[in-house]
């Protein structure tokens, strides 16, 4: 069964321009064309697009998604989903730690009554870290 671009985009929850962009990036296979030149996709394109969106929601960049899709196509022993997922989890854990530190600084600034960054920067009791502390 062949699907037109608008049908695929609607089924995957994206717009047609995004679909064309993914096609140019090589994230989805080039579709067949009708005698009139219209793109004709198979059901696998919808599945692939849903996979792309799910991977993005998990924090993978389009470059990382492209690598995952290519590894899946080759079915090779290279960096598989498990390897990518572990690396992404480490990255997310670091971002969570950074965000936790930022949150604590903002709460402390609110609690300290900081109203002006310049004034606060000159005050030793200001909780905002104006200088990066190296470990």
CNS distance restraints for C-alpha pairs under 8 A (distance, minus, plus):
assign (resid   1 and name CA) (resid  42 and name CA) 6.27 0.50 0.50
assign (resid   1 and name CA) (resid  43 and name CA) 7.41 0.50 0.50
assign (resid   2 and name CA) (resid  40 and name CA) 5.37 0.50 0.50
assign (resid   2 and name CA) (resid  41 and name CA) 5.36 0.50 0.50
assign (resid   2 and name CA) (resid  42 and name CA) 5.18 0.50 0.50
assign (resid   2 and name CA) (resid  43 and name CA) 7.60 0.50 0.50
assign (resid   3 and name CA) (resid   7 and name CA) 5.92 0.50 0.50
assign (resid   3 and name CA) (resid   8 and name CA) 6.23 0.50 0.50
assign (resid   3 and name CA) (resid  40 and name CA) 5.35 0.50 0.50
assign (resid   3 and name CA) (resid  41 and name CA) 4.95 0.50 0.50
assign (resid   3 and name CA) (resid  42 and name CA) 6.08 0.50 0.50
assign (resid   3 and name CA) (resid  43 and name CA) 7.50 0.50 0.50
assign (resid   4 and name CA) (resid   8 and name CA) 6.36 0.50 0.50
assign (resid   4 and name CA) (resid  38 and name CA) 7.29 0.50 0.50
assign (resid   4 and name CA) (resid  39 and name CA) 6.06 0.50 0.50
assign (resid   4 and name CA) (resid  40 and name CA) 5.20 0.50 0.50
assign (resid   4 and name CA) (resid  41 and name CA) 6.34 0.50 0.50
assign (resid   5 and name CA) (resid   9 and name CA) 6.05 0.50 0.50
assign (resid   5 and name CA) (resid  16 and name CA) 6.52 0.50 0.50
assign (resid   5 and name CA) (resid  19 and name CA) 7.88 0.50 0.50
assign (resid   5 and name CA) (resid  39 and name CA) 6.21 0.50 0.50
assign (resid   5 and name CA) (resid  40 and name CA) 6.97 0.50 0.50
assign (resid   5 and name CA) (resid  41 and name CA) 7.18 0.50 0.50
assign (resid   6 and name CA) (resid  10 and name CA) 5.99 0.50 0.50
assign (resid   6 and name CA) (resid  15 and name CA) 7.84 0.50 0.50
assign (resid   6 and name CA) (resid  16 and name CA) 6.34 0.50 0.50
assign (resid   7 and name CA) (resid  11 and name CA) 6.05 0.50 0.50
assign (resid   8 and name CA) (resid  12 and name CA) 6.10 0.50 0.50
assign (resid   8 and name CA) (resid  41 and name CA) 7.26 0.50 0.50
assign (resid   8 and name CA) (resid  45 and name CA) 7.33 0.50 0.50
assign (resid   8 and name CA) (resid  46 and name CA) 5.82 0.50 0.50
assign (resid   9 and name CA) (resid  13 and name CA) 5.93 0.50 0.50
assign (resid   9 and name CA) (resid  14 and name CA) 5.03 0.50 0.50
assign (resid   9 and name CA) (resid  15 and name CA) 5.39 0.50 0.50
assign (resid   9 and name CA) (resid  16 and name CA) 5.64 0.50 0.50
assign (resid   9 and name CA) (resid  19 and name CA) 6.61 0.50 0.50
assign (resid   9 and name CA) (resid  46 and name CA) 7.78 0.50 0.50
assign (resid  10 and name CA) (resid  14 and name CA) 6.29 0.50 0.50
assign (resid  10 and name CA) (resid  15 and name CA) 7.15 0.50 0.50
assign (resid  11 and name CA) (resid  46 and name CA) 6.57 0.50 0.50
assign (resid  12 and name CA) (resid  46 and name CA) 5.55 0.50 0.50
assign (resid  12 and name CA) (resid  47 and name CA) 7.65 0.50 0.50
assign (resid  12 and name CA) (resid  49 and name CA) 5.99 0.50 0.50
assign (resid  12 and name CA) (resid  50 and name CA) 5.68 0.50 0.50
assign (resid  14 and name CA) (resid  18 and name CA) 6.48 0.50 0.50
assign (resid  14 and name CA) (resid  19 and name CA) 7.09 0.50 0.50
assign (resid  15 and name CA) (resid  19 and name CA) 6.50 0.50 0.50
assign (resid  16 and name CA) (resid  20 and name CA) 6.24 0.50 0.50
assign (resid  17 and name CA) (resid  21 and name CA) 6.10 0.50 0.50
assign (resid  18 and name CA) (resid  22 and name CA) 6.17 0.50 0.50
assign (resid  19 and name CA) (resid  23 and name CA) 6.18 0.50 0.50
assign (resid  20 and name CA) (resid  24 and name CA) 6.23 0.50 0.50
assign (resid  21 and name CA) (resid  25 and name CA) 6.21 0.50 0.50
assign (resid  22 and name CA) (resid  26 and name CA) 6.19 0.50 0.50
assign (resid  22 and name CA) (resid  27 and name CA) 5.18 0.50 0.50
assign (resid  22 and name CA) (resid  28 and name CA) 6.19 0.50 0.50
assign (resid  23 and name CA) (resid  27 and name CA) 5.87 0.50 0.50
assign (resid  23 and name CA) (resid  28 and name CA) 5.18 0.50 0.50
assign (resid  23 and name CA) (resid  29 and name CA) 6.55 0.50 0.50
assign (resid  23 and name CA) (resid  30 and name CA) 6.29 0.50 0.50
assign (resid  26 and name CA) (resid  30 and name CA) 7.79 0.50 0.50
assign (resid  26 and name CA) (resid  66 and name CA) 7.51 0.50 0.50
assign (resid  27 and name CA) (resid  65 and name CA) 7.86 0.50 0.50
assign (resid  27 and name CA) (resid  66 and name CA) 5.63 0.50 0.50
assign (resid  27 and name CA) (resid  69 and name CA) 7.07 0.50 0.50
assign (resid  28 and name CA) (resid  45 and name CA) 6.57 0.50 0.50
assign (resid  28 and name CA) (resid  48 and name CA) 6.81 0.50 0.50
assign (resid  28 and name CA) (resid  49 and name CA) 7.56 0.50 0.50
assign (resid  29 and name CA) (resid  45 and name CA) 7.58 0.50 0.50
assign (resid  31 and name CA) (resid  39 and name CA) 5.83 0.50 0.50
assign (resid  31 and name CA) (resid  40 and name CA) 5.61 0.50 0.50
assign (resid  31 and name CA) (resid  41 and name CA) 5.28 0.50 0.50
assign (resid  31 and name CA) (resid  42 and name CA) 7.88 0.50 0.50
assign (resid  32 and name CA) (resid  39 and name CA) 6.01 0.50 0.50
assign (resid  32 and name CA) (resid  40 and name CA) 5.23 0.50 0.50
assign (resid  32 and name CA) (resid  41 and name CA) 6.72 0.50 0.50
assign (resid  33 and name CA) (resid  37 and name CA) 5.19 0.50 0.50
assign (resid  33 and name CA) (resid  38 and name CA) 5.29 0.50 0.50
assign (resid  33 and name CA) (resid  39 and name CA) 4.72 0.50 0.50
assign (resid  33 and name CA) (resid  40 and name CA) 5.48 0.50 0.50
assign (resid  34 and name CA) (resid  38 and name CA) 5.13 0.50 0.50
assign (resid  34 and name CA) (resid  39 and name CA) 6.52 0.50 0.50
assign (resid  34 and name CA) (resid  40 and name CA) 6.53 0.50 0.50
assign (resid  41 and name CA) (resid  45 and name CA) 6.24 0.50 0.50
assign (resid  42 and name CA) (resid  46 and name CA) 7.59 0.50 0.50
assign (resid  43 and name CA) (resid  47 and name CA) 6.71 0.50 0.50
assign (resid  44 and name CA) (resid  48 and name CA) 6.09 0.50 0.50
assign (resid  45 and name CA) (resid  49 and name CA) 6.11 0.50 0.50
assign (resid  46 and name CA) (resid  50 and name CA) 6.23 0.50 0.50
assign (resid  47 and name CA) (resid  51 and name CA) 6.20 0.50 0.50
assign (resid  48 and name CA) (resid  52 and name CA) 6.21 0.50 0.50
assign (resid  49 and name CA) (resid  53 and name CA) 6.30 0.50 0.50
assign (resid  50 and name CA) (resid  54 and name CA) 6.10 0.50 0.50
assign (resid  51 and name CA) (resid  55 and name CA) 6.06 0.50 0.50
assign (resid  52 and name CA) (resid  56 and name CA) 6.21 0.50 0.50
assign (resid  52 and name CA) (resid  62 and name CA) 7.96 0.50 0.50
assign (resid  52 and name CA) (resid  65 and name CA) 6.47 0.50 0.50
assign (resid  53 and name CA) (resid  57 and name CA) 6.25 0.50 0.50
assign (resid  54 and name CA) (resid  58 and name CA) 6.38 0.50 0.50
assign (resid  55 and name CA) (resid  59 and name CA) 6.58 0.50 0.50
assign (resid  55 and name CA) (resid  60 and name CA) 5.55 0.50 0.50
assign (resid  55 and name CA) (resid  65 and name CA) 6.61 0.50 0.50
assign (resid  56 and name CA) (resid  60 and name CA) 4.88 0.50 0.50
assign (resid  56 and name CA) (resid  61 and name CA) 6.24 0.50 0.50
assign (resid  56 and name CA) (resid  62 and name CA) 7.26 0.50 0.50
assign (resid  56 and name CA) (resid  65 and name CA) 7.59 0.50 0.50
assign (resid  59 and name CA) (resid  88 and name CA) 7.40 0.50 0.50
assign (resid  60 and name CA) (resid  64 and name CA) 5.77 0.50 0.50
assign (resid  60 and name CA) (resid  65 and name CA) 6.20 0.50 0.50
assign (resid  60 and name CA) (resid  88 and name CA) 7.29 0.50 0.50
assign (resid  61 and name CA) (resid  65 and name CA) 6.14 0.50 0.50
assign (resid  62 and name CA) (resid  66 and name CA) 5.98 0.50 0.50
assign (resid  63 and name CA) (resid  67 and name CA) 6.32 0.50 0.50
assign (resid  64 and name CA) (resid  68 and name CA) 6.23 0.50 0.50
assign (resid  65 and name CA) (resid  69 and name CA) 6.11 0.50 0.50
assign (resid  66 and name CA) (resid  70 and name CA) 6.09 0.50 0.50
assign (resid  67 and name CA) (resid  71 and name CA) 6.10 0.50 0.50
assign (resid  68 and name CA) (resid  72 and name CA) 6.15 0.50 0.50
assign (resid  68 and name CA) (resid  79 and name CA) 7.91 0.50 0.50
assign (resid  68 and name CA) (resid  80 and name CA) 6.74 0.50 0.50
assign (resid  68 and name CA) (resid  81 and name CA) 6.63 0.50 0.50
assign (resid  68 and name CA) (resid  84 and name CA) 7.95 0.50 0.50
assign (resid  69 and name CA) (resid  73 and name CA) 6.21 0.50 0.50
assign (resid  70 and name CA) (resid  74 and name CA) 6.28 0.50 0.50
assign (resid  71 and name CA) (resid  75 and name CA) 5.72 0.50 0.50
assign (resid  71 and name CA) (resid  76 and name CA) 6.04 0.50 0.50
assign (resid  71 and name CA) (resid  78 and name CA) 6.73 0.50 0.50
assign (resid  71 and name CA) (resid  79 and name CA) 7.31 0.50 0.50
assign (resid  71 and name CA) (resid  80 and name CA) 6.60 0.50 0.50
assign (resid  72 and name CA) (resid  76 and name CA) 7.39 0.50 0.50
assign (resid  72 and name CA) (resid  80 and name CA) 7.78 0.50 0.50
assign (resid  79 and name CA) (resid  83 and name CA) 5.53 0.50 0.50
assign (resid  79 and name CA) (resid  84 and name CA) 6.58 0.50 0.50
assign (resid  80 and name CA) (resid  84 and name CA) 6.29 0.50 0.50
assign (resid  81 and name CA) (resid  85 and name CA) 5.75 0.50 0.50
assign (resid  82 and name CA) (resid  86 and name CA) 6.14 0.50 0.50
assign (resid  83 and name CA) (resid  87 and name CA) 6.31 0.50 0.50
assign (resid  84 and name CA) (resid  88 and name CA) 6.04 0.50 0.50
assign (resid  85 and name CA) (resid  89 and name CA) 5.99 0.50 0.50
assign (resid  86 and name CA) (resid  90 and name CA) 6.31 0.50 0.50
assign (resid  87 and name CA) (resid  91 and name CA) 6.31 0.50 0.50
assign (resid  88 and name CA) (resid  92 and name CA) 6.07 0.50 0.50
assign (resid  89 and name CA) (resid  93 and name CA) 6.02 0.50 0.50
assign (resid  90 and name CA) (resid  94 and name CA) 6.32 0.50 0.50
assign (resid  91 and name CA) (resid  95 and name CA) 6.32 0.50 0.50
assign (resid  92 and name CA) (resid  96 and name CA) 6.06 0.50 0.50
assign (resid  93 and name CA) (resid  97 and name CA) 6.24 0.50 0.50
assign (resid  94 and name CA) (resid  98 and name CA) 6.17 0.50 0.50
assign (resid  95 and name CA) (resid  99 and name CA) 6.01 0.50 0.50
assign (resid  96 and name CA) (resid 100 and name CA) 5.99 0.50 0.50
assign (resid  97 and name CA) (resid 101 and name CA) 6.32 0.50 0.50
assign (resid  98 and name CA) (resid 102 and name CA) 6.26 0.50 0.50
assign (resid  99 and name CA) (resid 103 and name CA) 5.97 0.50 0.50
assign (resid 100 and name CA) (resid 104 and name CA) 6.16 0.50 0.50
assign (resid 101 and name CA) (resid 105 and name CA) 6.28 0.50 0.50
assign (resid 102 and name CA) (resid 106 and name CA) 6.23 0.50 0.50
assign (resid 103 and name CA) (resid 107 and name CA) 6.14 0.50 0.50
assign (resid 104 and name CA) (resid 108 and name CA) 6.10 0.50 0.50
assign (resid 105 and name CA) (resid 109 and name CA) 6.10 0.50 0.50
assign (resid 105 and name CA) (resid 127 and name CA) 6.08 0.50 0.50
assign (resid 105 and name CA) (resid 128 and name CA) 5.68 0.50 0.50
assign (resid 105 and name CA) (resid 129 and name CA) 7.56 0.50 0.50
assign (resid 106 and name CA) (resid 110 and name CA) 6.18 0.50 0.50
assign (resid 106 and name CA) (resid 128 and name CA) 7.31 0.50 0.50
assign (resid 107 and name CA) (resid 111 and name CA) 6.06 0.50 0.50
assign (resid 108 and name CA) (resid 112 and name CA) 5.95 0.50 0.50
assign (resid 108 and name CA) (resid 127 and name CA) 5.85 0.50 0.50
assign (resid 108 and name CA) (resid 128 and name CA) 7.76 0.50 0.50
assign (resid 109 and name CA) (resid 113 and name CA) 6.21 0.50 0.50
assign (resid 109 and name CA) (resid 114 and name CA) 5.46 0.50 0.50
assign (resid 109 and name CA) (resid 126 and name CA) 6.99 0.50 0.50
assign (resid 109 and name CA) (resid 127 and name CA) 5.70 0.50 0.50
assign (resid 109 and name CA) (resid 128 and name CA) 6.39 0.50 0.50
assign (resid 110 and name CA) (resid 114 and name CA) 6.21 0.50 0.50
assign (resid 112 and name CA) (resid 126 and name CA) 7.27 0.50 0.50
assign (resid 112 and name CA) (resid 127 and name CA) 7.60 0.50 0.50
assign (resid 114 and name CA) (resid 120 and name CA) 6.19 0.50 0.50
assign (resid 114 and name CA) (resid 126 and name CA) 7.42 0.50 0.50
assign (resid 115 and name CA) (resid 119 and name CA) 7.95 0.50 0.50
assign (resid 115 and name CA) (resid 120 and name CA) 7.51 0.50 0.50
assign (resid 116 and name CA) (resid 120 and name CA) 5.94 0.50 0.50
assign (resid 117 and name CA) (resid 121 and name CA) 5.87 0.50 0.50
assign (resid 118 and name CA) (resid 122 and name CA) 6.67 0.50 0.50
assign (resid 119 and name CA) (resid 123 and name CA) 6.66 0.50 0.50
assign (resid 120 and name CA) (resid 126 and name CA) 5.59 0.50 0.50
assign (resid 120 and name CA) (resid 128 and name CA) 7.96 0.50 0.50
assign (resid 121 and name CA) (resid 126 and name CA) 6.75 0.50 0.50
assign (resid 121 and name CA) (resid 128 and name CA) 7.72 0.50 0.50
assign (resid 121 and name CA) (resid 130 and name CA) 6.74 0.50 0.50
